[in-house]
């Protein structure tokens, strides 16, 4: 641990603004003297005690509940004191200042401060202490933030499962199987003169194949969890008056974007987050793509291309009522060519034909009517299918993109290990190295092997007080 991890910390643990209840939280080693000074009495561990919390002059700042969680039976694994009072920001700030003031008071019997070094907590520092004190692994710690940030019910339930250790247990099973395989390989390297082929006798090839199959299943679940957490960025593109704004309004179920028959109405992006089967979709309406002499519209078109290039899915919207017009078809072909050049090959571009209520649908592509709602459900399902979403079973857990990338690295190392295993004795040292790298990648997920830089990035994105 770094030196700062030994320092006691304090923070307001509830969100800014007015509320019925606010919480000030303190964590550190040996809070007994501070508890006595702040509360005027000792507290029964893990019992809520109603009492006045007084200022330096002995006047009550507020009346509320005080709860003392002695180490190690607390969220952080250290002594924790939680003070629950009325949720006004002034009251909470006064109480926090009083905590810092009392901590600096000198104990007459020892000549030392009651809680030397008490300082304001940094973002995520309480959960970081929980991780460092083995109360949570890293995947569970990240799930705390994901549960707070969840934008759909499915995401919240999945984050709760990760916080409960579902994802970590899956990683643990993979790690144990990988360790067992590494032991066999190392034994073969250590005793090359033995007549018995350890790898063949222990079915190392079969063990590796089963490990790869387990990894594939975990990676699939992790991808699903990542979609629940991150959502999908869907950009609607096309010529002016194709119905892009109408489609956004229809998907959102609200009049978010201005709709008129005048070309070029949309000058800037309009964004709305909706959910389909619990998956957040960040749908963005953009300016119509065309050549324009209007400076404002040209800026809007440039922004449209910027959004398109960063999309997870592009909906290329066509107007069925103009599909037979030569100039319209030519402009559509030019946009299609530009999309092929500017959108990464990994990003799907879906051709969607709008105004099916006013013209016959084409033989290819998805036809709908943003006006009547016909075909919208088919579009929703097509979007989920395109990004690889499967109806979420009860066991899906939340995951982050870094988890998915780590699992993909494990997959790559195991594939290389399989190639070296097929070469047998000529490549056993390379096989051992690939298995070691695979285990390191797995360990990054739960934090068994994690750099301090990564920890800093992860916990700095938490809210203060958590």
C-alpha positions, 0 to 999 in steps of 0.5 A: 500500500502507498502511504496515503492508504494508511491515512484516515479519510472522511467525506460526505457520502450522499449526492450533492443537493437537498435530501431527507437524509445525508451521510458523513463517513469516516474510515481509518484505524482506531476510531474509538477516541474520535467516536467518543469525542464526537458522540459523547459516548461509546457506541455499540458496534453496528447499532444505530444510536440516536444522539445530538452531534455538537459543535465546539461550543457544545451546541447541537449541529443536528440530531441524527444516527451514529453507527460504528463498524469496528474493523475488520467487519466494515465496508472498507475493512477498517474502523468506519463511523457513519453519521446520518443527519438531515440532508442539507448541504450546509449541515453536512459541510458543518458536520464534516468540518467538525469531524476534521476539527475533533480529529485534530484535538490533542488527547491529554493522556497521550499528547497526540491528536485523536485521529492524526492525519484525517483528511478528505477522501478522494473519489472512490477511496472508500471502495479502494480501501475495501479492495486493498483490504480484501473485502472486494476484488477489483471486478466487484469494486467496479460493479459498485460504480456500475450499480450506481451508474446503471441506466436500466433495470437489467444493468442494475440487476447484472451489476448486483450479480457482479457485486455479489461475486458471480463474475469473479467466481467464473474467473476463479474457475478459469484460473484454477483450471489454468493453474492445473494445466501450468503445473503439468507443463512445469512438471514436464519441464522439470523432469524431462528424463522421466519416461512417463509423458506427464502431459499425455497421461494427464490429458493436457490437450483435453484440459486445454480444449475444455478450458478454451470452451469455458473461456468462450462461454465466459467471454460471451457473457462478458460481451453481453454484460458490456453491452448492458453497461456501455450501451450502443451508439446508434447514428441515423444518417441519410439525405435531408427529409428522409425522416431521420428526426421522425425516426428518432421521435418514434423510437424515443416515443417523444417529440425530441427533434423538430420535424418539417418538410423543409430540407436541412431543418436539423442543423446539429445532433439530437440525442436520446437514450432509449432501452430495448430488452434492458440494453441502452441505445444512444440514438443520435439524429444528425443533419442531412448529408448533402452539398450545401452553401449554408455555412451553418448547415455545413458545420452540422454536416461535418458534425454528422460525419464525426458522429457517424465515424464514432458509431457502433451502428449506422442506420442509413435511412432512405426515402421510399417516396423518392426511390425512383428519382434518378438524382435521389438515387445518385445522391444515395449512392454517393453517401453509401460510397462515403460511408464505406470509406469513412466508417470502420469495416467492423461497424455495421451499416443497416439500410432502412427504408422509411415512409413504407406507409406511402410507397411500396417497400423494396425487395431488400433492406428493412422497411418501416414507417416512422409516421405510423410505427410500422416496422419499428419493432423489427428495427429494434430487434435487428439492432440488438441482433447486429451487435450480438445481443442475446436475450439476457438469461438470469445469470448475466453479470455486468462487465466492462470493456477492459474485462472483455479485452483481457478475456480476448488476450487470454483467448489469444494466449491459449490459442498460441499454447495449443499450437505449442502443445501440438509441437510437444517437447520442441516448444514446451518452454513456449507453451509454459510462457503462453499459459503464464501470460494467460493467467496474468491477463485473467488476474488483471480482471479481479486485481490479483495482478494489477498496476497502480496506474490502472487502480488510479484510473478505475477508482478516480471515476467513482463518486466522492464518498464511495 
